[in-house]
Amino acid sequence: MTDTLSTSIALPRVWQNSLQTGDVVAFRFPHETDGSNDPKVRPALVLDVEETEVGRFASLAYGTSNPRSRKAACCVDVRSETDRASAALHRPTRFNAARRVLVSLDHPGFELCSKIGTPVLGRLTGPASDRMQRVRARIHAERDIRRDFLGRQRRNAGGLRPITVERRCFRH
């Protein structure tokens, strides 16, 4: 009889690999204006996760329990208890997509929960998730319109420009 110790150790799942649109994360969102106070940890909504040649990046929307916001068209409200429970939010929260940042998933602003080792708090569901998709569609449409406009400007600037040639005869 041989004594063998059979243990299975569950390795922690790397949260960066599973982060997706609709997740709510704990993030130290930068202040709108410069100040001496460090940014506080607040919920942020993952609007997009982008893969580039230098790594993965997340577009995060600012979360606040203060319901007044400048652009309601760019906001996702999480009000009902069931929506708040799935997103792990204790109070009604408004995510303002007009105030968003694009950060690397290695950014030190992500606040890891000591119990679970991840900044992911929860996930949007129901009407809040539907609203997020509409806000994302608006952001993407505005980006596409801007790219198209800038592309047309570049194409037009690269073509022949009208020139006026003045001929002068200098006689001494």
TAQUI-V715392 format. One record per residue. N is the residue number from 1. PHI is phi in degrees with one decimal (999 if undefined). BURIAL is + if it has 9 or more other ideal C-beta (glycine too) atoms within 8 Angstrom, else -. D_FIRST is the distance of its C-alpha to the first C-alpha in whole Angstrom. Layout:
BEGIN
((N | PHI | BURIAL | D_FIRST) (N | PHI | BURIAL | D_FIRST))
END
This chain:
BEGIN
((1 | 999 | - | 0) (2 | -110.4 | - | 4) (3 | -91.9 | - | 7) (4 | -123.1 | - | 9) (5 | -93.3 | - | 13) (6 | -107.9 | - | 15) (7 | -124.0 | - | 18) (8 | -113.3 | - | 21) (9 | -100.9 | - | 24) (10 | -84.3 | - | 28) (11 | -75.1 | - | 30) (12 | -64.8 | - | 34) (13 | -74.6 | - | 36) (14 | -75.6 | - | 39) (15 | -64.5 | + | 42) (16 | -61.5 | - | 44) (17 | -75.0 | - | 43) (18 | -109.1 | - | 43) (19 | -63.4 | + | 46) (20 | -146.7 | - | 49) (21 | -55.2 | + | 53) (22 | 99.0 | + | 53) (23 | -73.2 | + | 50) (24 | -109.0 | + | 52) (25 | -122.4 | + | 51) (26 | -89.3 | + | 51) (27 | -144.6 | + | 53) (28 | -83.2 | + | 56) (29 | -73.9 | + | 59) (30 | -64.9 | - | 62) (31 | -69.4 | - | 65) (32 | -69.4 | - | 68) (33 | -120.4 | - | 70) (34 | -66.3 | - | 69) (35 | -164.3 | - | 69) (36 | -86.5 | - | 67) (37 | -78.8 | - | 64) (38 | -72.3 | - | 61) (39 | -63.0 | + | 60) (40 | -91.2 | - | 58) (41 | -73.1 | - | 55) (42 | -144.5 | + | 56) (43 | -70.6 | + | 55) (44 | -134.0 | + | 56) (45 | -97.7 | + | 56) (46 | -79.3 | + | 54) (47 | -86.1 | + | 57) (48 | -153.3 | - | 56) (49 | -122.1 | + | 53) (50 | -115.8 | + | 54) (51 | -101.2 | - | 52) (52 | -126.0 | - | 54) (53 | -68.8 | - | 53) (54 | -101.7 | - | 53) (55 | 142.7 | - | 51) (56 | -100.9 | + | 50) (57 | -129.8 | + | 53) (58 | -123.2 | + | 54) (59 | -94.7 | + | 57) (60 | -113.0 | + | 57) (61 | -99.8 | + | 60) (62 | -64.6 | + | 61) (63 | -112.8 | + | 60) (64 | -147.5 | + | 62) (65 | -89.7 | - | 63) (66 | -81.0 | - | 66) (67 | -73.3 | - | 68) (68 | -77.1 | - | 71) (69 | -146.9 | + | 71) (70 | -70.1 | - | 73) (71 | -119.2 | - | 72) (72 | -64.6 | - | 71) (73 | -65.3 | - | 71) (74 | -106.3 | + | 68) (75 | -110.6 | + | 66) (76 | -120.1 | + | 63) (77 | -95.2 | + | 63) (78 | -118.5 | + | 60) (79 | -110.0 | - | 61) (80 | -68.1 | - | 60) (81 | -62.6 | - | 57) (82 | -68.2 | - | 55) (83 | -65.3 | + | 55) (84 | -66.4 | + | 55) (85 | -63.9 | - | 52) (86 | -69.3 | + | 50) (87 | -93.0 | + | 51) (88 | 59.3 | - | 50) (89 | -108.5 | + | 54) (90 | -83.8 | - | 55) (91 | -126.7 | - | 59) (92 | -55.0 | + | 61) (93 | -132.0 | + | 61) (94 | -115.5 | + | 63) (95 | -99.3 | + | 62) (96 | -101.0 | + | 64) (97 | -74.7 | + | 64) (98 | -72.3 | + | 67) (99 | -113.6 | - | 65) (100 | -135.0 | + | 62) (101 | -131.8 | - | 61) (102 | -109.3 | - | 59) (103 | -130.2 | + | 56) (104 | -67.9 | - | 53) (105 | -71.1 | + | 49) (106 | -95.5 | - | 49) (107 | -60.7 | - | 52) (108 | -70.7 | - | 51) (109 | -73.1 | + | 53) (110 | -70.6 | + | 50) (111 | -101.7 | + | 49) (112 | -77.9 | - | 45) (113 | -74.0 | + | 44) (114 | -64.1 | - | 42) (115 | -74.2 | - | 40) (116 | -114.2 | - | 39) (117 | 69.2 | - | 40) (118 | -145.3 | - | 43) (119 | -83.3 | + | 46) (120 | -72.9 | + | 46) (121 | -89.6 | + | 48) (122 | -174.9 | + | 48) (123 | -148.1 | + | 50) (124 | -71.7 | + | 53) (125 | -138.4 | + | 54) (126 | 59.8 | + | 57) (127 | -59.4 | - | 60) (128 | -64.7 | + | 59) (129 | -66.5 | + | 57) (130 | -62.4 | - | 60) (131 | -63.2 | + | 63) (132 | -59.7 | + | 60) (133 | -63.5 | - | 61) (134 | -67.8 | - | 64) (135 | -64.7 | + | 65) (136 | -60.5 | + | 62) (137 | -60.9 | - | 65) (138 | -64.6 | + | 68) (139 | -60.7 | + | 66) (140 | -66.0 | - | 65) (141 | -64.5 | - | 69) (142 | -63.0 | - | 71) (143 | -64.0 | - | 69) (144 | -64.8 | - | 69) (145 | -62.9 | - | 73) (146 | -62.5 | - | 73) (147 | -62.4 | - | 72) (148 | -63.2 | - | 74) (149 | -62.0 | - | 77) (150 | -65.7 | - | 76) (151 | -63.3 | - | 75) (152 | -65.2 | - | 79) (153 | -62.5 | - | 80) (154 | -64.8 | - | 79) (155 | -62.4 | - | 80) (156 | -69.3 | - | 83) (157 | -71.5 | - | 83) (158 | -80.4 | - | 82) (159 | -79.3 | - | 85) (160 | -69.9 | - | 89) (161 | -102.7 | - | 91) (162 | -65.9 | - | 94) (163 | -125.9 | - | 96) (164 | -113.5 | - | 100) (165 | -107.1 | - | 102) (166 | -104.0 | - | 105) (167 | -101.3 | - | 107) (168 | -125.9 | - | 109) (169 | -108.4 | - | 112) (170 | -104.2 | - | 113) (171 | -120.3 | - | 116) (172 | -99.8 | - | 118))
END
